[in-house]
Structures are given as structure tokens and as C-alpha cells.
């Protein structure tokens, strides 16, 4: 039995869990680099029965699954499966298991969101660069107290972002398709309509799940509503924001800047125009990459593999886990 651990960019997977429980029964191979396009995935994984996929880094559409006849188990670190055709896997008898960060800290994405907000507000990259090259102050930062923070999505991450915003004494507002004024009030946040959020916020942060309804939710229309002094932060999923429209807004200076951790294509291509876009802070999808989440992800992957080898798979997902908005839920 052969096990492939994918997209271990930092070369840390084997140190995050007790893999000896697996190595006693199977051969493990680590892939530190992204495998590439669909044809490359098929070529490199043709001889593997078990795959441990890190979140959504590698795609498994039907066209890939149909060309991996030996594949029997995909243990995905995380519980959103936008990258994987669960129906096709089920039809081919491929078991798909999830992992979860619970129990444990849930604020990792919110913490990174605030790292980006603060970096933008105080122009930290430019100020740091100035000091390191012999310079001094380059601009005037934005003080957060009294500013308006608009949050798209008030789930676990959004709620954590809201609490931190209130701690900074910001005026916190929120909107999403299913959000209610009552839920907002429970968190000390004001519910507003979508247009009001974009028109009046000093910082707009995206904390939504990617689904059929949220894909492309922020386009040229929404960006045009934003104040020229306002910033956009996205630590959710890249396709929620129209990248072409965002690039146009940045170059036209119709918004003050953007902090991004997620992109339409990941890893972000070397020649992608976002890499040279003005007034941006870019991170390589590290919202969940912490010393709290990784051990849980990988240890539960070990548990999933062992349970599968014992003939009693756990944390199994099937097509019935698909919600109406196209999101796979545990």
C-alpha cells in the first residue's frame, strides 16, 4: 500500500503526527512541490492507493479521479471540498475523509486578517523597507479607532474578526446573504445591506465560504462603491473577488489598497500581475498554516488512514453532505 502526502511546502508533515502507525503498514512518499496541472497529478499519483491532500491545494475533478484506478482513499486536511468531485469519488468507490481543527483554537484566519489590516493601515511594508535601506518615515498611517470595519460573513472567522475590531474601538458592520440583524446584535455588530457596507466602510474584509452564490460576489460594481481611502482584505477564497476588477481598481487608485492571502490560482503564478500590483500586502494562503492546526490536521489524517486500513473508515464524506450552495459540509 502506498500513501502520498501532497503539497507539504514546508517539509513538516512527518513531524506533525505519529506516522509510525501508518509506516508499519504502508509506504509513505512526500511531495513538497505542487504537482501541477491535472495531467501531472495523474502521472505522479498513478501508483498510489491513498492520498493525503492539504486543504484545496491539489484539484481532484472527475477527469482526474477517472484516471487514477488504484486510488482508494483521499484524506483531506480540512472539511471544504470545492477542489474535489465528491460524486465522482463516490461512484468510483473512493472513500473521502475530512479532518477538522476542532477541538482547538479557531482564530487563526482572523489573526491573519488583522495582520493584513494592520499592515495596510500603518503602511508597514514601506516603513520597514525605508528603515532597512537607510530611510525614515514615509507616510501617515490610519488609526483604527473610530474607523468603520465592514465584514462580509459573520461565521466563526467573521465573528472573531468582529471581536477584534470592537477591541480596536471600530464601528463594526456586517452583511451576508443569510445574516440576520439578531445575530449581529448578539456580537455587538450592526447589520447593514451589502451596498451600505461597501459604500461606508474604511476596511472591507471577506470572511465568506466559497460557494455558487459567493463566487464573483465582489466585482467592479462593488469595488467602485468603495471609498478611495478604503482597503479590501480577503483571507477567505480567491474566486469570491474578481481579480481583474481588483487589479483595475488598484491601478486606477479608486481604492487605497488590498491585503490578500488567497487567489484564483494557487500557488500564484510567478508572472501574475498581482505580484507587482501597487499598494498591496500579499501572503501565500497561510491563514490556516499554524502550529495549532497542522498537528491536528495530520494526526487526524493518520487516524483516517488507519481506520480505513482496518476496514472501518471514519470522518467519511459522501454526496449527501453537499449543501444547496454547493459546499461540502461535515
N, C-alpha and C positions, 0 to 999 in steps of 0.2 A: 504494500500500500504506500502510495506516495502523496505527500502533503506539500502544497505550495503556499507560502506566505507571501502575499503581494504587497508591493509599494511600501516596503519598510525603509523609507527615505533616510531615516537617521541611524539605521542599523542597530535598533534597540529591541526588536521583538523578542528575541530569545532571552533577554534579561528581564523581561516584564512578567513572566509567568513560569510555572513549573512544567516545562515542556517534556521533562523526563517521562511523564505519564503517557506521552504520545510517542516519543522516540523508542520506547520499549516495544512498540507495536507497528511503527511506520517510519519511513524515511522523510525527513523534512528538508526542503530546499527553500532558501530565502531569495526573493527578488527585491533588490534595493532600488533599482531604477524602474520608472514607469514602463510597462510593457509596450505601449504604443497603440497603434490602431487595431481594429478588430482582427485583421489578418495576423498581426503579430501576436495577439492574445491567443488565438487558436494554435498558432505554430508552437508557442512556448509552453502551453498548458496541455498539449495533446496527450501526454502520458500520465496525467495526474487524476487521481480519483477524488481528492479532497483539496479545496481551495479555501484559504483564509483571506478574505478581502477586507482591506482597510477602508471602511466607510464607502464612499462612492467614487473612489479614485479610478477604478477599472470598470468599464461597462461590460454587462452581460446581456445583450439583447438576444432575441430569439435566433438571429442569424449566427451568433457566436455559440450559443448553447447547442444548437443542432449540429455543430461541427466538433463537439467535444464528447464523443461517445463514451469515454471512460469516466467522465465526471459523475460523482455520486453525491457529493456534499459540498455546499457553499456555506461557510460560516462567516457571516458578515459582521464586522465590528460596528455596531450601531443598529438602529431599528427603522431607518428610512431606506426604501429600496427603489428610488427613482431610476437607478442605473441598471436595474435587473428586471428582466421579464419573468415575473413570478408564475404567470400562467404557463409559459413555455417550459419553465423548470419543472413545474408540477406534472405537465403532460409527459415529460421525459423521465420522470421518476427521480429527479434530482431533489434531494432534501435541502431546504434553505433554512438556516437558523440565524437568529439575531443575537446580539449582545446588548447590554444596556449599562449605563453608568450608575443606575440605582443599585444598592444604596450608596450614597456618597455625595460629594459636592456637585451642585448643579449650576454654578455661576460662572463656569469657565468662559463661555461665549460672551456673557455680559461683561466680564472683566476685560476681555479683549476689545469689546465695543467701546468701553470707556478709555482704554489705552489710545484708540484711534481718535476719539472725540478730543481728548486732552492734547494729543499731538497736533491735531489740526488747530484747536483753539489757541494754543500758545506757540504755534509755528516751530515746533521742537526740532524738526529735521534741519531747517535752515539755520536756526540758532546754534545747534550743535555743530553743524558744518562750519559756521562762521568762527566759532571759538577754536575749532581744531585747525583752521587754516590761518590763524593769527588775527582774526577779526573780533568784533564785539557785537553789540545789539544791532539787529537788522530790521525790526518791525515792532508793532504794538499788538499784543495778544488780546484775545477776547476773554473777559471774565465771565464765568458761567452763571454765577448767582444773578437771578433776575431774568436770564435768558429763557427762551421757550424751547423745550425739548419735545419733538413730535415722534411718537413711537408707532410704527406700523406693526401691529401684532402684540398682544399682551398675554402670551403664554408664559412658560417657565422663564425663558430668556428675557422676554419683554418685561415681565414683572420684575426681574432682578435689575434690569436697566432702569426701570422706573424708580425703584427704591433708591438707587444710587443717584439718580437725577434729583430726587427730593432732598437727599442728603446734601447736594450741592446748592440747595435752595433755588432750584429752577422751577419754572412753571411747566408742569408735565402734562401733555395731552396725548391722546391715543385714538387710533382707528384701526379697524379691520372689518372684513365682511360680516363676521359673526359676533363681533364685540358688542357688549351692552353697556349702557351708562351705569347700571348697577354694579357690574364687575369692576369698572373703572373706579367707582366711588369706594369700593372695598379696599383699593390700593392707594387711595388718595390722589387719583388721577382724574382729569376731566375728559369725558368723551366728546369728540367733535366729528364732523363729517370729513371725508377724505380731502376735499378741496381746501377746507379751512386749515387742515393740518399742513398741507404743502405751502399755502399762502402765508401763513403766520409764524411758522417755526424757524428758529435760528439754527437748529440741528435736527435733521430728519434721520432716524435710524431704522433699518429694516430688520425685523425680528420674526418674519413670517416663514412658514413652511412652504417649500416649492410645491405647487400643485397646478392643475389645469387652470384654476382661477387666478393664481398669483403670477404665473409666467408672463413676463412683459408688463406687469402691473405699473411699473414706473417707466414712462416713456417721455417723449418730447413734450407732451402736454403737461404732465406733472412737473417736469424739470423747469418748464417755462413759468410755472406758478411760483416757484421758489424765489425768495429774496436774493438779490445779488450778493448779500453778505452771509447767506446761509450755506451750510455744509450738509452733504449726504454721506451717511455711513452705512455700509452693507456688510454684515457678518453672517447673513442667512444663507442665501444661494444666489449665484451669479445671474441666472436667467430671469430673476424677478425684475432686474433693471435692464433696460435696453442699452447695451454698451455703446452702440453708435450714437444714440441720443445723448448719453452721458459725455462721451468724448466731445461732441459738438458743443455742449453746454460749458465744458471746461475750457475749451479753446476760445469760445466766444466770451468767456468771463461773465456768463449770466448766473453762475453760482460761484461761491467763494472757493470751493474745493470739495474733495471726496476722500473718504477713508474706506478702503476695500480689502476684504480678506477672502472674497470669493469671486469667481469668474465663470464666464460661459464655458471656457475650455480650460481644463487643469491637467497637468501643470500649464501655466500661462506660457504660450509660445514665446521664444526668445525675441522675436521681432514684433510682438504685439504692440500696437500703439499706446496701450495703457501704460506700458513700462516707461514711456517718455512723456506721458501726459502731465501738464502743469498742475501745481497745487494739489498734489495727491500724496497720500500715505498708503503704501501697498504692503500687505503681508501675505504669505503663501498658504492660505487656508489653514491657520493654526488655532482657530477658536477652540477646538476640542483637543488640541495636542498639549496635554499637561501631564504632570506626574501623578495626578489623581485619577484621570480617565484611562490612561494607557494600561496600567496593570489590570484594571477591571476588564477592559476590552479583551486583552489577550488571555487572561486566566479563564474568562468565560468561553473563549474560543477553544481552549484546552478541554474544558468541560463538555462543550458541544461535540468535539471530535471523539472523545472517549465514550460518551453516551451513544453516539452513532455507531461506533465500532462494537459496542455492547448490544446493538440492536434495539436500543431504547432512546431514540433521539429526543432532545429537549429543545425548548425555545424555538419550535418549528413554526414557520410561517407558511401559509397557503393562500390561494387566491381569495378565499373568504375574508382575509384580513384587509382587503382593499376597500377603502372608503369611497364615497361618491366623488370626492375631489381628486381621486387618483393616487392618494398617498397610502402607502402600506403602513398599517399600524399593528402593534403587538397586542 
